[in-house]
Amino acid sequence: MGQINVAVIVGSLRKDSFNRKLANAMIKLAPPELSFKLINIGDLPLYNQDDDKSQAPEVKRLKSEIAAADALMFVTPEYNRSMPGVLKNAIDHASRPYGESVWNGKPAGIIGISVGAIGTALAQQHLRNVLAYLDVPTMGQPEVFLQMKDGLFDADGGIGSDSKKFLQGWMDKYVAFLKKNITK
Ligand SMILES: Cc1cc2nc3c(=O)[nH]c(=O)nc-3n(C[C@H](O)[C@H](O)[C@H](O)COP(=O)(O)O)c2cc1C
């Protein structure tokens, strides 16, 4: 199959975001045949349907980065039992104008970390609904609902020893899922 290009979309703009840390730590668990690009969603305007005919340069950039990717990895916090608005904003931008969505058919993995005990479960479930409509196949199992705790990340920004086996298992399944679902 050759190199697999994965667009990584982190649903937090916070400087010290645990989810961005998680994204970078997961990338370290991936085999060399996967290349990752972290997509900036913090510079996007608020979505306004009036702008569909003349999308902002930042939106065009987002769309070309997603279009160039073979696959997607969403790493998101949960805000008020759903996905953060900044993530939905980015998804909406890249889905428009009608008929020109760039999400179609790109397989996705979803993970997330929160300070709360349900570890982003509801945010991920809402995200799955949206991605189903956008024709993005999502890996169902294993699910990763992480609660932030000391030792989750090691001193080098990797996954700490307690969670490494579990998260390596997710990455291995994700790679197999991509190989089955990428159509290029
Ligand atoms: C507006 C807002 C709503 C939140 N709602 C939830 C929630 O519904 N469930 C949860 O587990 N944590 C919630 N949190 C706490 C987040 O888990 C925590 O802020 C986390 O650090 C966010 O991820 P980040 O570190 O990647 O920015 C919320 C935080 C904010 C700012």
The ligand as an SDF file (V2000), in Angstrom:
LIG
                    3D

 31 33  0  0  0  0  0  0  0  0999 V2000
  -16.2110   24.2960   28.5150 C   0  0  0  0  0  0  0  0  0  0  0  0
  -15.7230   23.0210   29.1710 C   0  0  0  0  0  0  0  0  0  0  0  0
  -16.5870   21.9680   29.3340 C   0  0  0  0  0  0  0  0  0  0  0  0
  -16.1170   20.7390   29.8740 C   0  0  0  0  0  0  0  0  0  0  0  0
  -16.9690   19.6720   29.9370 N   0  0  0  0  0  0  0  0  0  0  0  0
  -16.4780   18.4610   30.2680 C   0  0  0  0  0  0  0  0  0  0  0  0
  -17.2790   17.2890   30.1240 C   0  0  0  0  0  0  0  0  0  0  0  0
  -18.4200   17.3350   29.7030 O   0  0  0  0  0  0  0  0  0  0  0  0
  -16.7130   16.0890   30.4500 N   0  0  0  0  0  0  0  0  0  0  0  0
  -15.4290   15.9900   30.9110 C   0  0  0  0  0  0  0  0  0  0  0  0
  -14.9840   14.8760   31.1860 O   0  0  0  0  0  0  0  0  0  0  0  0
  -14.6520   17.0770   31.0670 N   0  0  0  0  0  0  0  0  0  0  0  0
  -15.1270   18.3130   30.7270 C   0  0  0  0  0  0  0  0  0  0  0  0
  -14.3310   19.4320   30.8260 N   0  0  0  0  0  0  0  0  0  0  0  0
  -12.9690   19.3060   31.3790 C   0  0  0  0  0  0  0  0  0  0  0  0
  -11.9720   18.8380   30.3340 C   0  0  0  0  0  0  0  0  0  0  0  0
  -11.8700   17.4340   30.3910 O   0  0  0  0  0  0  0  0  0  0  0  0
  -10.5780   19.4440   30.5920 C   0  0  0  0  0  0  0  0  0  0  0  0
  -10.6600   20.8470   30.5390 O   0  0  0  0  0  0  0  0  0  0  0  0
   -9.5280   18.9340   29.6500 C   0  0  0  0  0  0  0  0  0  0  0  0
   -8.2640   19.3340   30.1010 O   0  0  0  0  0  0  0  0  0  0  0  0
   -9.7610   19.4430   28.2140 C   0  0  0  0  0  0  0  0  0  0  0  0
   -8.8880   18.8510   27.3000 O   0  0  0  0  0  0  0  0  0  0  0  0
   -7.4960   19.5320   26.8640 P   0  0  0  0  0  0  0  0  0  0  0  0
   -6.5450   19.3770   28.0420 O   0  0  0  0  0  0  0  0  0  0  0  0
   -7.0420   18.7400   25.6720 O   0  0  0  0  0  0  0  0  0  0  0  0
   -7.7400   20.9770   26.5420 O   0  0  0  0  0  0  0  0  0  0  0  0
  -14.7730   20.6390   30.2970 C   0  0  0  0  0  0  0  0  0  0  0  0
  -13.9190   21.7460   30.1600 C   0  0  0  0  0  0  0  0  0  0  0  0
  -14.3760   22.9220   29.6010 C   0  0  0  0  0  0  0  0  0  0  0  0
  -13.4170   24.0740   29.4100 C   0  0  0  0  0  0  0  0  0  0  0  0
  1  2  1  0
  2  3  1  0
  2 30  2  0
  3  4  2  0
  4  5  1  0
  4 28  1  0
  5  6  2  0
  6  7  1  0
  6 13  1  0
  7  8  2  0
  7  9  1  0
  9 10  1  0
 10 11  2  0
 10 12  1  0
 12 13  2  0
 13 14  1  0
 14 15  1  0
 14 28  1  0
 15 16  1  0
 16 17  1  0
 16 18  1  0
 18 19  1  0
 18 20  1  0
 20 21  1  0
 20 22  1  0
 22 23  1  0
 23 24  1  0
 24 25  2  0
 24 26  1  0
 24 27  1  0
 28 29  2  0
 29 30  1  0
 30 31  1  0
M  END
$$$$
